[in-house]
Amino acid sequence: MKIYGVTGWKNAGKTGLMERLVTEITARGFSVSTVKHAHHSFDVDHPGRDSYRHREAGAREVLLSSRNRVALMQELRDQDEPSLDDLLKRLSPVDLVLIEGYKRDRHPKVEAHRQEPGNPLIAPDDPTIRAVASDTPLELDRPVFDLNDTKAIADFILGEVGL
């Protein structure tokens, strides 16, 4: 599987860019999966539901299945957070895995950047960032795309991974 990341600070436009890239790249006939890092606790289940009750009772894994989707929830309990490499091994094979976040990992990335939050660019100090997608013109030593030019960003990523 090929992997490519979208990184940046909070409110930089990462999730919107990820969503547009998945739509664009799957429309071209490629299969895509995503990995999203969360810096906080999250829950995909709801109190009172059967699967939630199973987890709360102490189950390490709860597999929820219907004819529309399958969700496997794994409680880490007292384990460390899995590495990105470990998480990627859990995915079914696809053409491309797009990774949101994981800015410290060493895979190739596009940095999403918006002027308004006022955050500094990560790219100048990070060679894994191969391009920047920004809402403002920038002078850098690597390609800079308009944050909303999804087609050009997708072309760049697909070219980088050889798809």
KOLSE-995980 format. One record per residue (C-alpha): residue number from 1; residue in three letters; z, y, x. Coordinates in steps of 0.5 Angstrom, whole numbers, plus 500, padded with zeros to 3 digits. Layout:
<nodes>
> i|aa|pz|py|px
> NUM|Ala|Z|Y|X $
...
</nodes>
This chain:
<nodes>
> i|aa|pz|py|px
> 1|Met|500|500|500 $
> 2|Lys|498|507|502 $
> 3|Ile|504|512|502 $
> 4|Tyr|504|520|502 $
> 5|Gly|510|525|500 $
> 6|Val|510|531|496 $
> 7|Thr|516|535|499 $
> 8|Gly|519|542|499 $
> 9|Trp|526|546|497 $
> 10|Lys|528|546|490 $
> 11|Asn|524|550|485 $
> 12|Ala|518|549|489 $
> 13|Gly|513|546|484 $
> 14|Lys|514|539|487 $
> 15|Thr|515|535|480 $
> 16|Gly|509|539|477 $
> 17|Leu|505|538|483 $
> 18|Met|506|530|483 $
> 19|Glu|505|530|475 $
> 20|Arg|498|533|476 $
> 21|Leu|496|529|483 $
> 22|Val|498|522|479 $
> 23|Thr|494|524|473 $
> 24|Glu|488|526|478 $
> 25|Ile|488|520|482 $
> 26|Thr|489|515|477 $
> 27|Ala|483|518|473 $
> 28|Arg|479|517|479 $
> 29|Gly|481|509|478 $
> 30|Phe|486|508|483 $
> 31|Ser|493|505|482 $
> 32|Val|499|510|483 $
> 33|Ser|506|509|483 $
> 34|Thr|512|514|485 $
> 35|Val|518|514|488 $
> 36|Lys|523|520|486 $
> 37|His|529|522|490 $
> 38|Ala|535|525|486 $
> 39|His|541|528|490 $
> 40|His|546|527|484 $
> 41|Ser|548|521|480 $
> 42|Phe|543|520|474 $
> 43|Asp|543|515|468 $
> 44|Val|537|512|465 $
> 45|Asp|541|509|460 $
> 46|His|545|512|454 $
> 47|Pro|553|510|452 $
> 48|Gly|553|505|447 $
> 49|Arg|547|502|448 $
> 50|Asp|547|494|449 $
> 51|Ser|544|495|456 $
> 52|Tyr|549|501|458 $
> 53|Arg|555|496|456 $
> 54|His|552|491|460 $
> 55|Arg|553|495|466 $
> 56|Glu|559|498|464 $
> 57|Ala|562|491|464 $
> 58|Gly|560|490|471 $
> 59|Ala|553|487|471 $
> 60|Arg|550|489|478 $
> 61|Glu|543|488|475 $
> 62|Val|541|489|468 $
> 63|Leu|533|488|466 $
> 64|Leu|531|491|460 $
> 65|Ser|525|489|457 $
> 66|Ser|520|490|451 $
> 67|Arg|513|489|450 $
> 68|Asn|511|497|452 $
> 69|Arg|516|497|459 $
> 70|Val|521|493|463 $
> 71|Ala|526|497|466 $
> 72|Leu|531|494|472 $
> 73|Met|537|498|473 $
> 74|Gln|541|496|479 $
> 75|Glu|548|498|480 $
> 76|Leu|550|500|488 $
> 77|Arg|557|499|486 $
> 78|Asp|560|500|493 $
> 79|Gln|553|499|497 $
> 80|Asp|550|504|501 $
> 81|Glu|544|508|498 $
> 82|Pro|537|504|500 $
> 83|Ser|533|507|505 $
> 84|Leu|526|509|503 $
> 85|Asp|523|503|506 $
> 86|Asp|527|498|502 $
> 87|Leu|525|502|496 $
> 88|Leu|518|501|497 $
> 89|Lys|519|494|498 $
> 90|Arg|521|493|491 $
> 91|Leu|515|496|488 $
> 92|Ser|509|492|486 $
> 93|Pro|502|493|490 $
> 94|Val|498|499|488 $
> 95|Asp|493|503|492 $
> 96|Leu|498|509|493 $
> 97|Val|505|511|492 $
> 98|Leu|507|518|492 $
> 99|Ile|514|520|494 $
> 100|Glu|517|526|491 $
> 101|Gly|523|528|496 $
> 102|Tyr|525|524|502 $
> 103|Lys|524|530|506 $
> 104|Arg|527|527|512 $
> 105|Asp|523|521|512 $
> 106|Arg|517|520|517 $
> 107|His|512|519|512 $
> 108|Pro|506|524|512 $
> 109|Lys|507|529|506 $
> 110|Val|504|536|503 $
> 111|Glu|510|541|502 $
> 112|Ala|510|545|496 $
> 113|His|512|552|496 $
> 114|Arg|513|558|492 $
> 115|Gln|514|565|494 $
> 116|Glu|519|566|488 $
> 117|Pro|525|562|490 $
> 118|Gly|525|565|497 $
> 119|Asn|526|559|501 $
> 120|Pro|523|558|508 $
> 121|Leu|517|553|509 $
> 122|Ile|519|547|512 $
> 123|Ala|512|545|515 $
> 124|Pro|513|549|522 $
> 125|Asp|519|545|524 $
> 126|Asp|516|538|521 $
> 127|Pro|510|535|524 $
> 128|Thr|510|530|518 $
> 129|Ile|508|535|513 $
> 130|Arg|500|535|514 $
> 131|Ala|499|541|509 $
> 132|Val|502|546|505 $
> 133|Ala|501|547|497 $
> 134|Ser|503|554|496 $
> 135|Asp|502|560|490 $
> 136|Thr|502|565|496 $
> 137|Pro|497|565|502 $
> 138|Leu|500|563|508 $
> 139|Glu|498|563|516 $
> 140|Leu|499|556|519 $
> 141|Asp|497|551|524 $
> 142|Arg|495|546|518 $
> 143|Pro|491|546|511 $
> 144|Val|494|551|506 $
> 145|Phe|492|549|499 $
> 146|Asp|493|553|492 $
> 147|Leu|499|550|489 $
> 148|Asn|495|549|483 $
> 149|Asp|488|546|486 $
> 150|Thr|490|539|484 $
> 151|Lys|483|537|486 $
> 152|Ala|483|539|493 $
> 153|Ile|490|537|494 $
> 154|Ala|488|530|492 $
> 155|Asp|482|530|496 $
> 156|Phe|486|531|502 $
> 157|Ile|491|526|501 $
> 158|Leu|486|521|499 $
> 159|Gly|482|523|505 $
> 160|Glu|489|522|509 $
> 161|Val|490|515|507 $
> 162|Gly|483|513|507 $
> 163|Leu|482|512|500 $
</nodes>
